[in-house]
């Protein structure tokens, strides 16, 4: 009998936690918040249950009540908690596990780069087998127009800003496949943005192709990108398959940085 009572108590505690999270997720959908009655109706919970759970959340400042509207909304407790999490996030640290996972799967090198001073700047490289040349890439710079990773870094730029960036580049024609005309580049980036990954088919150098995808942060801003490169006949994957795999990896890293996506499942690493 005692065991049955203990099991019931634990089940009730778990149910309360789940209902508290249901309330928090509901409140996150509208900055104006909801009244007690609205929360009760939307979650199909008794008012007394909602009131009890809200009282606990109010006490810890995860919820606050607007006196003028009597609406409950997310409180400053989340700002403090989110701040502590965001402060410990480091791009290279969060990206390394997933980059290595991708490099091991493909048997190809995976790059990480950011935008700086109007150029692509590489900040890390992962290979299936550790190389003494891993850090040689760090600090290397490339243009946007003829690299997959450069195009991916521009995905969240508004059209007018994107055009100014491309017009401001020297746009050297490095191979016969290099696209240098701004209207064509704009069209390509729009296409790549829609599919979620960008390509470089021997645009930077002959005998090398590349696919890249952007990394977003908690503000939905592109803060970096990853890419993989290969020579013809070096990979068993099609370019579209590689694009999908790189995009999924970029989304996993993005989720670790606070980006809101339900396209990938994230585990603690």
Phi and psi in degrees as a GROMACS rama.xvg file:
@    title "Ramachandran Plot"
@    xaxis  label "Phi"
@    yaxis  label "Psi"
@TYPE xy
-63.9981  -39.2816  UNK-2
-64.3694  -41.2327  UNK-3
-62.6755  -39.8134  UNK-4
-65.8971  -39.9047  UNK-5
-65.3241  -40.6027  UNK-6
-64.1659  -40.5519  UNK-7
-64.0417  -39.1319  UNK-8
-64.3395  -43.7245  UNK-9
-65.5299  -40.3694  UNK-10
-63.5509  -39.9391  UNK-11
-65.3914  -37.1107  UNK-12
-65.9965  -42.6267  UNK-13
-63.4685  -42.1076  UNK-14
-62.7376  -39.109  UNK-15
-64.4213  -41.0325  UNK-16
-62.6067  -45.506  UNK-17
-61.8647  -40.751  UNK-18
-68.6494  -36.704  UNK-19
-62.0525  -41.9438  UNK-20
-67.9174  -34.6303  UNK-21
-59.4912  -42.1853  UNK-22
-64.2057  -46.2807  UNK-23
-62.8846  -41.4984  UNK-24
-66.6313  -35.9483  UNK-25
-64.4941  -46.6099  UNK-26
-63.6751  -28.2054  UNK-27
-70.27  -14.6697  UNK-28
-83.3476  -15.5248  UNK-29
-143.949  117.266  UNK-30
-63.7345  -20.7794  UNK-31
-78.9416  -19.9936  UNK-32
84.9384  -171.577  UNK-33
-139.657  151.628  UNK-34
-76.7463  168.555  UNK-35
-57.2733  -44.0569  UNK-36
-64.4065  -41.8479  UNK-37
-63.9643  -41.85  UNK-38
-62.9446  -45.0466  UNK-39
-59.2449  -45.3308  UNK-40
-69.2868  -42.8818  UNK-41
-68.7683  -32.53  UNK-42
-100.562  -1.36711  UNK-43
55.3051  47.8265  UNK-44
-119.878  149.718  UNK-45
-66.3409  144.912  UNK-46
-57.5262  -38.2156  UNK-47
-64.795  -36.3552  UNK-48
-66.0086  -45.8039  UNK-49
-62.3334  -42.7791  UNK-50
-62.1828  -42.6432  UNK-51
-63.8362  -44.8804  UNK-52
-67.8416  -39.2724  UNK-53
-64.1241  -36.3076  UNK-54
-60.9596  -41.6389  UNK-55
-66.3805  -40.2808  UNK-56
-70.1336  -35.3361  UNK-57
-63.7061  -41.6267  UNK-58
-62.4262  -28.7343  UNK-59
-100.152  6.0412  UNK-60
67.8114  20.131  UNK-61
-84.2743  -14.9846  UNK-62
-134.772  145.868  UNK-63
-131.445  156.571  UNK-64
-114.938  126.065  UNK-65
-78.9614  118.491  UNK-66
-63.7967  -31.2514  UNK-67
-74.8239  -37.9961  UNK-68
-105.866  -11.7317  UNK-69
60.5161  24.8775  UNK-70
-92.7611  141.877  UNK-71
-94.4371  139.452  UNK-72
-145.008  167.896  UNK-73
-62.0212  143.238  UNK-74
-107.148  -175.188  UNK-75
-70.9179  -15.4637  UNK-76
-57.9977  -34.0263  UNK-77
-72.0468  -32.6459  UNK-78
-62.4695  -45.3644  UNK-79
-64.0181  -46.3081  UNK-80
-65.1169  -44.4698  UNK-81
-64.3213  -39.4602  UNK-82
-60.7052  -42.318  UNK-83
-63.8358  -39.6284  UNK-84
-67.9305  -47.3606  UNK-85
-65.7528  -32.6549  UNK-86
-67.1433  -23.5843  UNK-87
-97.3567  -1.11426  UNK-88
-76.6983  132.492  UNK-89
-131.525  122.508  UNK-90
-50.8801  -54.3668  UNK-91
-62.7906  -37.6228  UNK-92
-65.557  -45.434  UNK-93
-69.1622  -31.674  UNK-94
-81.5535  -28.769  UNK-95
-59.0236  -44.3327  UNK-96
-58.4047  -47.3263  UNK-97
-74.3912  -33.934  UNK-98
-63.8506  -41.8236  UNK-99
-67.0078  -38.7275  UNK-100
-58.6563  -43.7356  UNK-101
-69.2456  -43.0874  UNK-102
-60.7781  -40.0122  UNK-103
-67.1844  -38.1901  UNK-104
-66.7585  -45.8957  UNK-105
-84.8328  -25.7847  UNK-106
70.06  26.3349  UNK-107
-129.385  160.933  UNK-108
-72.21  144.956  UNK-109
-124.758  130.903  UNK-110
-109.486  153.585  UNK-111
-127.066  130.431  UNK-112
-143.005  159.695  UNK-113
-129.988  171.711  UNK-114
-93.1572  135.905  UNK-115
-156.404  128.619  UNK-116
53.3539  40.3104  UNK-117
73.5029  22.1128  UNK-118
-143.109  167.449  UNK-119
-82.1696  130.996  UNK-120
-124.897  120.249  UNK-121
-78.0166  134.285  UNK-122
-120.545  -9.12111  UNK-123
-164.691  161.285  UNK-124
-149.213  133.272  UNK-125
-123.783  133.809  UNK-126
-120.691  161.954  UNK-127
-58.9452  -40.9517  UNK-128
-114.607  127.79  UNK-129
-54.8734  137.359  UNK-130
-120.631  147.261  UNK-131
-69.4649  -13.2364  UNK-132
-96.0695  10.8675  UNK-133
-54.3628  -44.9953  UNK-134
-86.3219  -1.52506  UNK-135
-65.2953  -26.5763  UNK-136
-75.282  -24.9372  UNK-137
-61.35  127.112  UNK-138
92.3219  -11.1853  UNK-139
-67.1791  141.622  UNK-140
-115.032  147.188  UNK-141
-141.904  158.769  UNK-142
-80.0055  167.771  UNK-143
-79.6436  -41.2105  UNK-144
-67.6784  -27.6578  UNK-145
-118.84  18.622  UNK-146
-126.896  142.256  UNK-147
-63.2512  -41.8652  UNK-148
-68.5022  -31.9608  UNK-149
-66.7423  -42.6746  UNK-150
-64.8254  -41.3502  UNK-151
-62.1799  -35.3501  UNK-152
-66.6471  -13.7729  UNK-153
-102.319  6.30298  UNK-154
-58.1858  -34.3809  UNK-155
-96.7446  8.83118  UNK-156
-76.7163  134.352  UNK-157
-61.3266  157.494  UNK-158
-56.3422  -44.9833  UNK-159
-67.4494  -39.1591  UNK-160
-67.3546  -41.2169  UNK-161
-60.2516  -42.8438  UNK-162
-64.0604  -41.2073  UNK-163
-63.4419  -41.0549  UNK-164
-61.8933  -46.4664  UNK-165
-68.3848  -39.0741  UNK-166
-66.7015  -28.2482  UNK-167
-78.3166  -13.356  UNK-168
-80.7802  154.962  UNK-169
-70.5256  -30.479  UNK-170
53.3131  59.0831  UNK-171
-68.8671  138.64  UNK-172
-87.9967  93.4638  UNK-173
-78.1389  -32.0027  UNK-174
-137.056  173.504  UNK-175
-68.6199  -14.792  UNK-176
-92.3384  -7.03925  UNK-177
-67.2357  127.344  UNK-178
-89.5153  126.15  UNK-179
-119.759  -15.8784  UNK-180
-79.3875  128.204  UNK-181
-58.9249  -46.0825  UNK-182
-56.6231  -40.9195  UNK-183
-67.9943  -39.1936  UNK-184
-64.1006  -41.8482  UNK-185
-60.3429  -43.1526  UNK-186
-63.6159  -41.7198  UNK-187
-63.8445  -44.8251  UNK-188
-65.8415  -37.4803  UNK-189
-60.0114  -45.2176  UNK-190
-62.0742  -46.9532  UNK-191
-64.2118  -39.2477  UNK-192
-59.6109  -42.5151  UNK-193
-65.1619  -36.2675  UNK-194
-88.1571  -12.9346  UNK-195
92.4196  -0.98517  UNK-196
-152.72  156.485  UNK-197
-118.005  163.026  UNK-198
-126.597  156.027  UNK-199
-141.078  101.904  UNK-200
-101.705  83.4482  UNK-201
59.8281  34.3483  UNK-202
-85.635  -31.5998  UNK-203
-86.6998  -45.2354  UNK-204
-153.081  153.166  UNK-205
-66.2817  149.906  UNK-206
71.5701  16.3784  UNK-207
-140.356  126.318  UNK-208
-115.479  160.922  UNK-209
-151.545  147.453  UNK-210
-133.025  143.074  UNK-211
-142.878  159.73  UNK-212
-145.657  148.176  UNK-213
-80.1003  154.23  UNK-214
-109.755  127.232  UNK-215
-105.392  155.071  UNK-216
-107.818  -170.199  UNK-217
-65.8662  -14.7209  UNK-218
-92.7765  5.4485  UNK-219
64.402  29.2405  UNK-220
-102.956  141.454  UNK-221
-73.9408  119.137  UNK-222
-114.797  -11.5227  UNK-223
-167.53  179.928  UNK-224
-153.41  155.735  UNK-225
-118.958  157.104  UNK-226
-150.399  163.581  UNK-227
-133.727  146.269  UNK-228
-126.88  151.719  UNK-229
-157.321  162.308  UNK-230
-97.2768  155.303  UNK-231
-51.563  140.167  UNK-232
68.4917  9.4395  UNK-233
-90.0673  -16.9354  UNK-234
-123.055  149.927  UNK-235
-90.9828  -2.90619  UNK-236
-97.4198  149.237  UNK-237
-76.0873  165.584  UNK-238
-63.4447  -38.4535  UNK-239
-65.8156  -39.007  UNK-240
-64.4374  -42.1387  UNK-241
-64.1523  -40.5796  UNK-242
-59.8424  -43.3418  UNK-243
-64.1877  -43.1029  UNK-244
-65.9703  -42.035  UNK-245
-66.558  -41.3837  UNK-246
-61.9393  -44.5683  UNK-247
-61.2572  -39.8018  UNK-248
-65.2822  -43.0678  UNK-249
-62.213  -37.7636  UNK-250
-66.9689  -37.5623  UNK-251
-62.8537  -43.5588  UNK-252
-65.1414  -42.204  UNK-253
-58.3904  -43.6061  UNK-254
-61.6357  -37.1  UNK-255
-65.7652  -22.278  UNK-256
-95.8829  6.80087  UNK-257
100.991  2.26651  UNK-258
-70.2417  135.882  UNK-259
-87.6772  106.054  UNK-260
-145.566  143.955  UNK-261
-112.89  14.652  UNK-262
-82.0631  -18.0206  UNK-263
-132.86  154.37  UNK-264
-99.9394  126.672  UNK-265
-107.852  135.405  UNK-266
-119.803  155.892  UNK-267
-67.9461  138.123  UNK-268
